[in-house]
Amino acid sequence: MKFDKIKNKGQARLFESQYLEILTKTHPLFIWGMYLPVIGYMLYYSNNTLGYGIGKVALIFLGAVFTWSLFEYAIHRYLFHFITEDPRWKRIVYVLHGNHHEYPRDKQRLFMPPVPSLIIASILFSVFYMTMGQTAFMFFPGFLIGYLIYGSMHYAIHAWHPPFKFLKPLWRNHHLHHYKSDDKGFGVSSSFWDRVFGTFFDMDEKEDKEKAKALMFDK
């Protein structure tokens, strides 16, 4: 979904109903507060009730964090930037992600809002439980942490300059995804899969600081 101009002020109107519109916005701290108890309980349940050792719980948890990074890359590349002429699918893609490209300074839509987030999380946990049984209680918390890191990194990239020099390529990869080409730079919390699949931007080219600044919201 291409836009002729990035809008540095305002935010997209996604629904006519003001009540539905409110449900499309959130703050990162609210999402962290919503999922941290779930993560803590499932890890405790896995160790204390199901009897899995801390080592196994940690290994599966970390494996799920890594799995999230691939999931993040795949949905960003193939769903959020799905190319179609069908107006219904265009509308879905715009609501999911296109509005963020048109209004990158809208800090209220950098995380999936609570209601759809909980629905999707419930579906994913059900799929994990049906396919891996009790292991899902260790896997799902890691997957959620991966999502929380992704959302927080996305927020940080649009809010601040990279706090450490080694993070600058990750910041630039996402900035270039916005103002240069949305055919590359699909990793947000990590550039690993962009490097694996050849969609990482060339870091040797000169950075356009004014365009990068236009993607960062006013704090």
Z-matrix of the N, CA and C atoms (Angstrom, degrees):
N
C 1 1.458
C 2 1.527 1 109.04
N 3 1.326 2 117.27 1 111.27
C 4 1.454 3 122.33 2 -175.15
C 5 1.528 4 110.10 3 -99.17
N 6 1.338 5 115.23 4 145.50
C 7 1.451 6 121.11 5 176.61
C 8 1.527 7 108.19 6 -127.40
N 9 1.324 8 115.46 7 135.30
C 10 1.461 9 120.04 8 -178.00
C 11 1.524 10 111.87 9 -65.74
N 12 1.327 11 115.52 10 -30.93
C 13 1.457 12 119.54 11 -176.19
C 14 1.515 13 110.89 12 -145.56
N 15 1.330 14 115.98 13 136.99
C 16 1.459 15 121.41 14 173.94
C 17 1.522 16 108.54 15 -77.62
N 18 1.304 17 117.22 16 130.06
C 19 1.464 18 121.26 17 179.13
C 20 1.530 19 108.81 18 -93.47
N 21 1.320 20 115.67 19 117.39
C 22 1.461 21 120.81 20 -175.49
C 23 1.524 22 113.73 21 -87.84
N 24 1.316 23 117.00 22 -5.98
C 25 1.457 24 120.38 23 178.75
C 26 1.525 25 110.02 24 -130.18
N 27 1.340 26 115.15 25 152.93
C 28 1.457 27 120.29 26 176.60
C 29 1.511 28 113.29 27 80.82
N 30 1.324 29 115.13 28 -170.46
C 31 1.467 30 121.40 29 177.37
C 32 1.511 31 108.90 30 -151.04
N 33 1.313 32 115.83 31 158.79
C 34 1.455 33 120.83 32 -177.87
C 35 1.523 34 110.76 33 -68.80
N 36 1.313 35 115.95 34 147.08
C 37 1.461 36 122.05 35 171.86
C 38 1.521 37 106.66 36 -96.27
N 39 1.333 38 116.56 37 111.71
C 40 1.461 39 120.41 38 -174.22
C 41 1.517 40 113.63 39 -93.12
N 42 1.342 41 116.91 40 -30.26
C 43 1.462 42 120.71 41 -179.00
C 44 1.527 43 110.11 42 -136.72
N 45 1.315 44 116.73 43 149.38
C 46 1.461 45 120.58 44 176.86
C 47 1.526 46 110.76 45 -69.10
N 48 1.322 47 117.34 46 -36.97
C 49 1.464 48 121.47 47 -179.45
C 50 1.525 49 110.38 48 -70.53
N 51 1.329 50 116.78 49 127.65
C 52 1.465 51 120.07 50 178.86
C 53 1.521 52 111.47 51 -66.63
N 54 1.332 53 117.47 52 -27.02
C 55 1.463 54 120.71 53 179.97
C 56 1.526 55 110.79 54 -72.60
N 57 1.332 56 116.23 55 -42.40
C 58 1.466 57 119.66 56 175.83
C 59 1.522 58 110.18 57 -66.45
N 60 1.321 59 116.28 58 -36.50
C 61 1.461 60 120.39 59 -179.58
C 62 1.525 61 110.86 60 -63.04
N 63 1.318 62 117.46 61 -40.26
C 64 1.467 63 121.71 62 178.11
C 65 1.522 64 110.62 63 -60.79
N 66 1.339 65 116.18 64 -36.69
C 67 1.458 66 121.12 65 -177.61
C 68 1.527 67 113.26 66 -72.34
N 69 1.334 68 117.85 67 -6.13
C 70 1.467 69 120.78 68 179.33
C 71 1.534 70 111.85 69 -93.16
N 72 1.325 71 117.11 70 2.39
C 73 1.468 72 120.90 71 -174.75
C 74 1.527 73 110.53 72 -121.96
N 75 1.329 74 115.50 73 150.22
C 76 1.462 75 119.19 74 178.83
C 77 1.522 76 109.62 75 -162.38
N 78 1.337 77 115.44 76 178.74
C 79 1.464 78 122.05 77 176.72
C 80 1.521 79 107.82 78 -126.29
N 81 1.339 80 118.48 79 143.56
C 82 1.468 81 121.02 80 -178.38
C 83 1.528 82 114.23 81 -52.60
N 84 1.325 83 117.94 82 -39.94
C 85 1.465 84 120.53 83 -177.44
C 86 1.525 85 111.56 84 -63.82
N 87 1.323 86 116.63 85 -32.87
C 88 1.464 87 120.02 86 178.35
C 89 1.527 88 110.31 87 -65.90
N 90 1.338 89 116.48 88 -42.64
C 91 1.464 90 120.56 89 -179.29
C 92 1.528 91 110.69 90 -68.19
N 93 1.341 92 117.29 91 -40.84
C 94 1.463 93 120.23 92 175.52
C 95 1.529 94 110.20 93 -60.12
N 96 1.320 95 116.92 94 -45.13
C 97 1.469 96 120.79 95 179.75
C 98 1.514 97 112.79 96 -64.28
N 99 1.317 98 116.80 97 -28.32
C 100 1.461 99 121.90 98 -179.56
C 101 1.531 100 111.43 99 -75.39
N 102 1.341 101 116.85 100 -37.92
C 103 1.458 102 119.77 101 -172.94
C 104 1.532 103 115.44 102 -99.30
N 105 1.313 104 118.71 103 -24.33
C 106 1.466 105 119.64 104 -178.91
C 107 1.533 106 112.81 105 -57.46
N 108 1.347 107 119.75 106 -43.61
C 109 1.476 108 118.93 107 176.83
C 110 1.528 109 112.70 108 -60.98
N 111 1.326 110 116.81 109 -36.97
C 112 1.471 111 121.40 110 178.60
C 113 1.530 112 109.75 111 -64.39
N 114 1.317 113 115.78 112 -45.24
C 115 1.468 114 121.31 113 179.75
C 116 1.524 115 110.54 114 -61.89
N 117 1.326 116 116.05 115 -48.50
C 118 1.463 117 120.61 116 -179.54
C 119 1.510 118 112.84 117 -61.27
N 120 1.341 119 116.43 118 -43.92
C 121 1.466 120 120.08 119 -178.47
C 122 1.521 121 111.39 120 -65.71
N 123 1.328 122 117.45 121 -44.01
C 124 1.466 123 119.90 122 -177.59
C 125 1.528 124 111.79 123 -65.22
N 126 1.314 125 117.04 124 -38.41
C 127 1.464 126 119.69 125 177.47
C 128 1.532 127 110.84 126 -67.30
N 129 1.324 128 116.69 127 -41.15
C 130 1.470 129 121.24 128 176.78
C 131 1.525 130 110.55 129 -63.76
N 132 1.325 131 116.87 130 -43.45
C 133 1.463 132 122.42 131 179.83
C 134 1.533 133 110.74 132 -62.80
N 135 1.330 134 116.12 133 -40.30
C 136 1.469 135 120.59 134 -179.97
C 137 1.522 136 111.47 135 -62.32
N 138 1.326 137 116.56 136 -41.29
C 139 1.462 138 121.36 137 -177.52
C 140 1.522 139 112.32 138 -83.22
N 141 1.318 140 117.40 139 -46.83
C 142 1.462 141 121.37 140 -171.98
C 143 1.520 142 113.54 141 -82.57
N 144 1.322 143 117.91 142 -41.37
C 145 1.468 144 121.58 143 -175.79
C 146 1.527 145 112.48 144 -95.90
N 147 1.318 146 116.72 145 -46.90
C 148 1.462 147 120.01 146 -178.91
C 149 1.526 148 112.35 147 -80.04
N 150 1.334 149 116.34 148 -17.88
C 151 1.460 150 120.74 149 173.41
C 152 1.517 151 116.45 150 82.00
N 153 1.313 152 118.21 151 16.89
C 154 1.458 153 120.00 152 177.49
C 155 1.527 154 110.10 153 -77.96
N 156 1.324 155 116.61 154 140.40
C 157 1.457 156 121.17 155 179.65
C 158 1.520 157 112.26 156 -67.82
N 159 1.320 158 115.45 157 156.44
C 160 1.462 159 120.51 158 -177.84
C 161 1.528 160 111.28 159 -60.16
N 162 1.337 161 116.53 160 -37.47
C 163 1.458 162 120.09 161 179.46
C 164 1.518 163 112.36 162 -61.05
N 165 1.336 164 116.60 163 -45.57
C 166 1.461 165 120.41 164 -179.63
C 167 1.527 166 110.84 165 -67.73
N 168 1.331 167 115.73 166 -41.05
C 169 1.464 168 119.84 167 178.50
C 170 1.526 169 109.63 168 -59.33
N 171 1.338 170 116.24 169 -46.14
C 172 1.470 171 121.09 170 -178.69
C 173 1.523 172 111.52 171 -64.08
N 174 1.343 173 116.82 172 -40.41
C 175 1.461 174 121.09 173 -177.81
C 176 1.525 175 110.95 174 -65.20
N 177 1.324 176 116.41 175 -46.27
C 178 1.465 177 119.97 176 -179.85
C 179 1.526 178 110.56 177 -68.01
N 180 1.327 179 116.33 178 -39.00
C 181 1.461 180 122.19 179 177.52
C 182 1.537 181 110.40 180 -58.07
N 183 1.324 182 117.12 181 -48.98
C 184 1.461 183 121.52 182 -179.19
C 185 1.530 184 111.59 183 -67.55
N 186 1.341 185 115.57 184 -35.05
C 187 1.463 186 119.29 185 176.09
C 188 1.517 187 111.43 186 -63.13
N 189 1.329 188 115.98 187 -35.76
C 190 1.463 189 120.59 188 178.86
C 191 1.525 190 111.51 189 -70.08
N 192 1.338 191 116.37 190 -35.74
C 193 1.469 192 119.88 191 176.37
C 194 1.529 193 109.66 192 -61.08
N 195 1.332 194 115.68 193 -43.88
C 196 1.465 195 120.50 194 178.24
C 197 1.532 196 110.47 195 -64.93
N 198 1.335 197 116.84 196 -40.46
C 199 1.459 198 120.99 197 178.74
C 200 1.514 199 110.57 198 -61.65
N 201 1.336 200 116.28 199 -39.24
C 202 1.464 201 119.50 200 177.81
C 203 1.526 202 110.88 201 -56.63
N 204 1.346 203 117.63 202 -41.36
C 205 1.465 204 120.58 203 -176.77
C 206 1.520 205 111.66 204 -58.77
N 207 1.340 206 116.85 205 -36.75
C 208 1.463 207 120.55 206 176.79
C 209 1.524 208 110.42 207 -72.63
N 210 1.332 209 116.26 208 -41.00
C 211 1.464 210 121.58 209 177.70
C 212 1.527 211 110.01 210 -60.13
N 213 1.340 212 115.84 211 -44.34
C 214 1.469 213 122.04 212 178.36
C 215 1.526 214 110.72 213 -57.49
N 216 1.313 215 115.73 214 -47.98
C 217 1.467 216 120.76 215 -179.78
C 218 1.531 217 110.71 216 -61.72
N 219 1.329 218 116.15 217 -45.77
C 220 1.468 219 120.86 218 -175.26
C 221 1.527 220 112.08 219 -65.52
N 222 1.347 221 117.99 220 -46.12
C 223 1.466 222 118.38 221 -177.82
C 224 1.529 223 110.76 222 -70.19
N 225 1.331 224 116.55 223 -33.44
C 226 1.463 225 118.72 224 178.22
C 227 1.529 226 110.57 225 -66.65
N 228 1.308 227 115.52 226 -42.97
C 229 1.477 228 119.60 227 -177.35
C 230 1.520 229 112.99 228 -75.10
N 231 1.323 230 117.36 229 -45.73
C 232 1.456 231 120.12 230 -169.39
C 233 1.534 232 115.05 231 -101.00
N 234 1.341 233 118.29 232 -20.36
C 235 1.457 234 120.08 233 177.78
C 236 1.528 235 111.10 234 -106.37
N 237 1.338 236 116.99 235 -53.50
C 238 1.457 237 120.24 236 -176.87
C 239 1.533 238 112.62 237 -65.56
N 240 1.339 239 116.61 238 -24.71
C 241 1.464 240 120.29 239 177.73
C 242 1.527 241 110.83 240 -118.41
N 243 1.308 242 115.18 241 34.22
C 244 1.459 243 121.78 242 177.93
C 245 1.529 244 109.08 243 -65.49
N 246 1.333 245 116.45 244 126.88
C 247 1.461 246 121.78 245 -178.59
C 248 1.519 247 109.21 246 -97.46
N 249 1.315 248 116.45 247 124.31
C 250 1.459 249 121.85 248 -177.31
C 251 1.526 250 110.10 249 -154.76
N 252 1.312 251 116.15 250 156.83
C 253 1.455 252 121.51 251 174.09
C 254 1.518 253 111.04 252 -102.31
N 255 1.331 254 116.60 253 -6.21
C 256 1.457 255 121.43 254 178.61
C 257 1.529 256 109.39 255 -70.42
N 258 1.342 257 118.45 256 119.28
C 259 1.472 258 120.64 257 -176.88
C 260 1.520 259 113.64 258 -60.26
N 261 1.332 260 117.65 259 -31.30
C 262 1.470 261 120.22 260 179.43
C 263 1.522 262 110.59 261 -68.12
N 264 1.340 263 116.16 262 -43.17
C 265 1.466 264 119.43 263 177.98
C 266 1.526 265 111.43 264 -69.57
N 267 1.326 266 116.75 265 -35.67
C 268 1.461 267 119.94 266 176.06
C 269 1.523 268 110.52 267 -59.53
N 270 1.340 269 115.03 268 -41.28
C 271 1.458 270 120.61 269 178.75
C 272 1.527 271 110.86 270 -63.64
N 273 1.326 272 117.11 271 -43.05
C 274 1.468 273 121.80 272 179.82
C 275 1.520 274 110.45 273 -62.92
N 276 1.334 275 116.24 274 -46.12
C 277 1.467 276 120.67 275 -179.37
C 278 1.526 277 110.58 276 -63.52
N 279 1.325 278 116.94 277 -37.68
C 280 1.462 279 119.85 278 179.35
C 281 1.525 280 111.05 279 -66.75
N 282 1.317 281 116.96 280 -43.34
C 283 1.468 282 120.66 281 179.37
C 284 1.523 283 110.39 282 -64.60
N 285 1.338 284 117.08 283 -41.75
C 286 1.459 285 121.19 284 -178.35
C 287 1.524 286 112.73 285 -68.62
N 288 1.335 287 116.41 286 -42.88
C 289 1.463 288 118.12 287 -169.75
C 290 1.526 289 115.01 288 -149.42
N 291 1.331 290 116.76 289 -29.38
C 292 1.455 291 119.58 290 -176.01
C 293 1.512 292 113.60 291 -58.58
N 294 1.330 293 116.10 292 -36.93
C 295 1.468 294 119.43 293 -179.87
C 296 1.519 295 111.54 294 -62.05
N 297 1.330 296 117.12 295 -30.22
C 298 1.464 297 120.60 296 178.74
C 299 1.525 298 111.11 297 -68.49
N 300 1.327 299 117.19 298 -34.93
C 301 1.460 300 120.12 299 178.00
C 302 1.531 301 111.06 300 -72.43
N 303 1.317 302 116.28 301 -31.54
C 304 1.464 303 119.09 302 178.57
C 305 1.527 304 111.26 303 -77.67
N 306 1.342 305 116.01 304 -36.00
C 307 1.465 306 121.96 305 -179.37
C 308 1.531 307 110.41 306 -126.25
N 309 1.330 308 118.12 307 70.13
C 310 1.474 309 120.07 308 -176.07
C 311 1.525 310 114.48 309 -65.24
N 312 1.332 311 117.71 310 -16.62
C 313 1.459 312 120.73 311 179.83
C 314 1.534 313 113.08 312 -88.14
N 315 1.313 314 116.61 313 3.67
C 316 1.468 315 120.29 314 177.74
C 317 1.522 316 108.58 315 -79.71
N 318 1.331 317 116.48 316 97.42
C 319 1.460 318 120.77 317 -175.47
C 320 1.526 319 113.45 318 -78.18
N 321 1.321 320 117.81 319 -6.68
C 322 1.466 321 120.65 320 179.85
C 323 1.525 322 112.54 321 -85.43
N 324 1.336 323 116.94 322 -5.14
C 325 1.465 324 119.72 323 -177.97
C 326 1.523 325 111.88 324 -127.07
N 327 1.321 326 116.06 325 37.00
C 328 1.464 327 120.48 326 176.18
C 329 1.518 328 112.01 327 -95.11
N 330 1.333 329 117.11 328 -11.22
C 331 1.466 330 123.76 329 173.28
C 332 1.516 331 108.03 330 -120.58
N 333 1.323 332 116.52 331 149.62
C 334 1.456 333 120.12 332 171.09
C 335 1.524 334 108.34 333 -62.18
N 336 1.336 335 119.69 334 127.85
C 337 1.467 336 121.30 335 -178.46
C 338 1.524 337 111.97 336 -63.54
N 339 1.344 338 117.66 337 160.04
C 340 1.472 339 122.56 338 -169.55
C 341 1.526 340 116.40 339 -53.98
N 342 1.337 341 118.31 340 -49.00
C 343 1.469 342 119.96 341 -173.57
C 344 1.525 343 112.54 342 -63.67
N 345 1.344 344 119.31 343 -56.40
C 346 1.478 345 117.85 344 177.60
C 347 1.522 346 112.39 345 -64.37
N 348 1.337 347 117.11 346 -30.69
C 349 1.459 348 120.68 347 178.50
C 350 1.522 349 111.16 348 -62.32
N 351 1.324 350 116.72 349 -45.11
C 352 1.468 351 121.08 350 179.50
C 353 1.531 352 111.64 351 -66.50
N 354 1.318 353 116.51 352 -37.87
C 355 1.469 354 120.66 353 178.83
C 356 1.527 355 109.93 354 -63.77
N 357 1.330 356 116.69 355 -48.40
C 358 1.464 357 121.26 356 -179.62
C 359 1.523 358 110.85 357 -64.96
N 360 1.353 359 116.75 358 -41.19
C 361 1.468 360 120.77 359 179.08
C 362 1.523 361 110.72 360 -61.72
N 363 1.320 362 116.53 361 -40.70
C 364 1.476 363 120.96 362 179.41
C 365 1.524 364 110.92 363 -64.17
N 366 1.325 365 116.57 364 -41.44
C 367 1.470 366 120.74 365 178.94
C 368 1.525 367 109.90 366 -64.88
N 369 1.333 368 116.56 367 -44.66
C 370 1.463 369 120.32 368 -179.18
C 371 1.526 370 111.51 369 -63.38
N 372 1.341 371 116.63 370 -43.45
C 373 1.462 372 118.51 371 178.73
C 374 1.527 373 110.55 372 -62.22
N 375 1.331 374 116.92 373 -40.05
C 376 1.469 375 120.62 374 178.68
C 377 1.524 376 110.88 375 -60.83
N 378 1.338 377 116.30 376 -42.46
C 379 1.470 378 120.68 377 178.54
C 380 1.530 379 110.53 378 -64.27
N 381 1.341 380 115.80 379 -45.08
C 382 1.466 381 119.71 380 179.10
C 383 1.531 382 111.07 381 -61.65
N 384 1.339 383 116.36 382 -42.00
C 385 1.476 384 119.81 383 -177.77
C 386 1.528 385 110.93 384 -66.92
N 387 1.334 386 116.23 385 -38.44
C 388 1.467 387 120.00 386 -179.29
C 389 1.525 388 111.48 387 -70.20
N 390 1.329 389 116.84 388 -28.70
C 391 1.463 390 119.78 389 -176.32
C 392 1.531 391 113.95 390 -96.44
N 393 1.345 392 117.37 391 -26.11
C 394 1.467 393 119.08 392 -176.60
C 395 1.524 394 114.55 393 -128.82
N 396 1.342 395 116.41 394 5.39
C 397 1.467 396 120.03 395 175.97
C 398 1.524 397 113.08 396 62.19
N 399 1.346 398 116.82 397 -136.61
C 400 1.455 399 121.61 398 -175.46
C 401 1.525 400 113.57 399 -64.69
N 402 1.323 401 116.46 400 -20.97
C 403 1.462 402 120.13 401 177.58
C 404 1.528 403 111.21 402 -58.69
N 405 1.333 404 116.12 403 -24.33
C 406 1.463 405 120.60 404 -179.91
C 407 1.527 406 112.12 405 -58.98
N 408 1.347 407 116.88 406 -29.29
C 409 1.465 408 120.37 407 -179.18
C 410 1.530 409 111.87 408 -70.45
N 411 1.324 410 117.48 409 -18.29
C 412 1.465 411 121.25 410 173.97
C 413 1.519 412 111.25 411 -98.60
N 414 1.332 413 116.11 412 -32.93
C 415 1.457 414 121.81 413 -176.45
C 416 1.527 415 111.78 414 -74.99
N 417 1.312 416 116.49 415 -44.89
C 418 1.467 417 120.71 416 -175.24
C 419 1.529 418 113.37 417 -60.39
N 420 1.346 419 119.85 418 -41.87
C 421 1.476 420 119.41 419 176.71
C 422 1.525 421 113.12 420 -59.03
N 423 1.332 422 117.23 421 -38.76
C 424 1.462 423 120.33 422 177.57
C 425 1.517 424 111.80 423 -66.29
N 426 1.322 425 115.70 424 -38.16
C 427 1.462 426 121.26 425 177.60
C 428 1.526 427 109.96 426 -63.82
N 429 1.342 428 115.82 427 -41.27
C 430 1.466 429 120.21 428 178.56
C 431 1.519 430 111.81 429 -66.42
N 432 1.334 431 116.73 430 -41.17
C 433 1.467 432 119.38 431 177.77
C 434 1.530 433 110.18 432 -62.02
N 435 1.326 434 116.06 433 -39.71
C 436 1.460 435 119.92 434 176.29
C 437 1.519 436 110.93 435 -57.99
N 438 1.329 437 115.49 436 -43.36
C 439 1.469 438 119.97 437 178.82
C 440 1.528 439 111.46 438 -64.75
N 441 1.324 440 117.20 439 -42.65
C 442 1.462 441 121.04 440 -179.55
C 443 1.531 442 111.15 441 -65.05
N 444 1.326 443 116.80 442 -38.69
C 445 1.469 444 120.58 443 176.66
C 446 1.525 445 109.99 444 -65.24
N 447 1.325 446 115.83 445 -43.50
C 448 1.464 447 120.77 446 178.15
C 449 1.533 448 111.04 447 -58.05
N 450 1.323 449 116.47 448 -50.37
C 451 1.458 450 120.14 449 -178.54
C 452 1.515 451 112.00 450 -62.88
N 453 1.330 452 115.78 451 -39.87
C 454 1.468 453 120.42 452 -179.35
C 455 1.524 454 111.43 453 -69.07
N 456 1.338 455 116.75 454 -39.37
C 457 1.460 456 120.77 455 176.47
C 458 1.526 457 110.38 456 -64.59
N 459 1.315 458 116.17 457 -40.40
C 460 1.464 459 120.60 458 178.74
C 461 1.530 460 110.11 459 -61.59
N 462 1.328 461 115.05 460 -43.88
C 463 1.465 462 120.46 461 177.68
C 464 1.529 463 110.19 462 -61.69
N 465 1.325 464 116.78 463 -45.90
C 466 1.465 465 121.56 464 -177.31
C 467 1.526 466 111.70 465 -64.44
N 468 1.331 467 117.02 466 -40.46
C 469 1.462 468 120.70 467 -178.61
C 470 1.524 469 111.30 468 -62.99
N 471 1.341 470 116.07 469 -34.50
C 472 1.462 471 119.98 470 179.07
C 473 1.529 472 112.38 471 -87.92
N 474 1.321 473 117.14 472 -7.92
C 475 1.465 474 119.84 473 -176.80
C 476 1.522 475 113.27 474 -104.34
N 477 1.329 476 116.77 475 -39.35
C 478 1.464 477 120.55 476 -170.91
C 479 1.520 478 111.55 477 -134.24
N 480 1.320 479 114.08 478 164.52
C 481 1.451 480 120.45 479 168.93
C 482 1.533 481 107.89 480 -74.80
N 483 1.332 482 118.22 481 155.19
C 484 1.476 483 119.58 482 -178.77
C 485 1.524 484 111.61 483 -56.87
N 486 1.342 485 117.88 484 127.90
C 487 1.470 486 120.97 485 -177.21
C 488 1.530 487 113.17 486 -71.07
N 489 1.336 488 116.87 487 -22.35
C 490 1.465 489 121.68 488 179.33
C 491 1.524 490 109.18 489 -131.55
N 492 1.319 491 116.38 490 147.85
C 493 1.460 492 121.56 491 -175.90
C 494 1.524 493 112.26 492 -60.22
N 495 1.349 494 116.69 493 -36.35
C 496 1.467 495 119.03 494 -176.48
C 497 1.528 496 112.33 495 -68.51
N 498 1.343 497 117.02 496 -15.24
C 499 1.463 498 120.85 497 178.90
C 500 1.523 499 113.05 498 -88.72
N 501 1.334 500 117.22 499 -9.93
C 502 1.464 501 120.33 500 -176.00
C 503 1.535 502 113.28 501 -57.49
N 504 1.350 503 119.82 502 -42.89
C 505 1.472 504 118.84 503 177.82
C 506 1.530 505 113.01 504 -59.47
N 507 1.337 506 117.20 505 -35.97
C 508 1.462 507 120.44 506 178.58
C 509 1.523 508 110.34 507 -66.26
N 510 1.340 509 116.17 508 -43.73
C 511 1.465 510 121.10 509 177.56
C 512 1.530 511 110.24 510 -60.23
N 513 1.335 512 115.83 511 -48.44
C 514 1.466 513 120.65 512 -177.74
C 515 1.524 514 111.41 513 -64.54
N 516 1.321 515 116.77 514 -37.60
C 517 1.460 516 120.89 515 179.71
C 518 1.528 517 110.52 516 -57.67
N 519 1.331 518 116.20 517 -41.41
C 520 1.467 519 119.41 518 -179.45
C 521 1.522 520 111.46 519 -76.50
N 522 1.334 521 117.42 520 -39.19
C 523 1.464 522 119.91 521 177.45
C 524 1.524 523 111.09 522 -60.77
N 525 1.333 524 116.42 523 -43.32
C 526 1.464 525 120.23 524 178.80
C 527 1.528 526 111.19 525 -65.98
N 528 1.314 527 117.27 526 -32.52
C 529 1.464 528 121.99 527 175.71
C 530 1.530 529 110.14 528 -58.54
N 531 1.330 530 115.85 529 -36.07
C 532 1.467 531 120.50 530 -179.10
C 533 1.519 532 112.66 531 -78.59
N 534 1.334 533 117.67 532 -52.18
C 535 1.466 534 117.50 533 -169.22
C 536 1.525 535 114.90 534 -102.86
N 537 1.322 536 118.52 535 -9.76
C 538 1.469 537 119.70 536 179.95
C 539 1.522 538 112.00 537 -107.06
N 540 1.333 539 117.45 538 -56.26
C 541 1.462 540 120.79 539 -178.39
C 542 1.521 541 109.96 540 -160.18
N 543 1.327 542 116.77 541 126.72
C 544 1.463 543 119.14 542 177.39
C 545 1.532 544 111.52 543 -88.77
N 546 1.333 545 116.23 544 15.04
C 547 1.464 546 121.17 545 174.62
C 548 1.524 547 111.53 546 -91.07
N 549 1.330 548 116.57 547 -1.97
C 550 1.458 549 122.15 548 178.56
C 551 1.532 550 108.96 549 -138.00
N 552 1.334 551 114.75 550 173.88
C 553 1.459 552 119.84 551 173.84
C 554 1.517 553 114.27 552 68.97
N 555 1.327 554 117.63 553 50.31
C 556 1.462 555 120.73 554 -176.43
C 557 1.529 556 113.37 555 -86.70
N 558 1.320 557 117.36 556 -18.08
C 559 1.454 558 119.70 557 177.77
C 560 1.515 559 110.89 558 -79.05
N 561 1.321 560 117.02 559 136.83
C 562 1.465 561 121.73 560 179.60
C 563 1.524 562 110.38 561 -113.88
N 564 1.317 563 116.83 562 -52.58
C 565 1.467 564 119.77 563 179.47
C 566 1.522 565 111.75 564 -81.18
N 567 1.334 566 115.98 565 -17.17
C 568 1.465 567 121.00 566 -179.49
C 569 1.523 568 108.88 567 -154.57
N 570 1.316 569 116.51 568 146.67
C 571 1.462 570 120.54 569 176.44
C 572 1.531 571 111.44 570 -99.43
N 573 1.344 572 116.68 571 7.45
C 574 1.468 573 121.16 572 -174.26
C 575 1.522 574 112.06 573 -56.67
N 576 1.334 575 117.29 574 -50.06
C 577 1.460 576 119.92 575 -174.85
C 578 1.524 577 111.83 576 -74.21
N 579 1.333 578 117.58 577 -27.95
C 580 1.460 579 119.64 578 173.06
C 581 1.523 580 110.22 579 -62.12
N 582 1.326 581 115.54 580 -39.27
C 583 1.468 582 119.61 581 179.14
C 584 1.534 583 110.55 582 -70.00
N 585 1.330 584 116.32 583 -39.29
C 586 1.469 585 120.72 584 -179.92
C 587 1.531 586 111.35 585 -64.20
N 588 1.346 587 116.76 586 -43.79
C 589 1.467 588 120.94 587 -174.12
C 590 1.535 589 113.42 588 -98.24
N 591 1.327 590 116.79 589 7.99
C 592 1.464 591 120.27 590 173.74
C 593 1.509 592 114.99 591 73.62
N 594 1.325 593 117.74 592 28.08
C 595 1.464 594 120.39 593 179.12
C 596 1.532 595 112.06 594 -112.67
N 597 1.334 596 115.59 595 17.07
C 598 1.461 597 120.33 596 177.44
C 599 1.522 598 108.66 597 -84.63
N 600 1.339 599 117.16 598 137.78
C 601 1.447 600 121.31 599 -177.74
C 602 1.537 601 111.37 600 -71.93
N 603 1.314 602 115.05 601 154.91
C 604 1.459 603 121.81 602 175.48
C 605 1.530 604 108.28 603 -73.31
N 606 1.315 605 116.92 604 116.42
C 607 1.457 606 121.17 605 -177.64
C 608 1.521 607 113.15 606 -82.19
N 609 1.333 608 117.49 607 -2.98
C 610 1.463 609 120.16 608 -179.05
C 611 1.530 610 112.31 609 -80.60
N 612 1.338 611 116.21 610 -21.07
C 613 1.458 612 118.82 611 -179.73
C 614 1.534 613 110.67 612 -73.00
N 615 1.313 614 115.75 613 151.61
C 616 1.450 615 121.48 614 -175.54
C 617 1.526 616 111.07 615 -69.70
N 618 1.307 617 116.13 616 137.11
C 619 1.464 618 121.03 617 -179.87
C 620 1.523 619 110.82 618 -79.61
N 621 1.327 620 116.06 619 135.57
C 622 1.461 621 121.63 620 173.98
C 623 1.523 622 107.73 621 -89.43
N 624 1.321 623 116.28 622 96.81
C 625 1.467 624 121.04 623 -172.78
C 626 1.525 625 112.52 624 -65.15
N 627 1.327 626 117.17 625 -32.93
C 628 1.459 627 119.78 626 179.84
C 629 1.527 628 111.45 627 -68.04
N 630 1.321 629 116.29 628 -41.18
C 631 1.472 630 119.40 629 178.00
C 632 1.517 631 110.92 630 -68.31
N 633 1.330 632 116.69 631 -38.35
C 634 1.472 633 119.83 632 177.57
C 635 1.515 634 110.60 633 -64.17
N 636 1.313 635 116.37 634 -39.95
C 637 1.466 636 120.81 635 179.94
C 638 1.532 637 111.09 636 -64.62
N 639 1.319 638 117.01 637 -33.21
C 640 1.455 639 120.99 638 -179.61
C 641 1.523 640 112.76 639 -67.60
N 642 1.327 641 116.77 640 -15.86
C 643 1.462 642 120.85 641 -179.15
C 644 1.528 643 112.25 642 -91.98
N 645 1.332 644 116.88 643 -4.90
C 646 1.468 645 120.78 644 -175.92
C 647 1.527 646 109.20 645 -102.25
N 648 1.335 647 116.06 646 128.97
C 649 1.453 648 118.48 647 -176.04
C 650 1.528 649 111.57 648 -78.16
N 651 1.323 650 114.76 649 158.87
C 652 1.463 651 121.00 650 179.19
C 653 1.519 652 108.81 651 -73.20
N 654 1.335 653 115.73 652 129.09
C 655 1.467 654 120.40 653 -175.47
C 656 1.519 655 110.86 654 -92.34
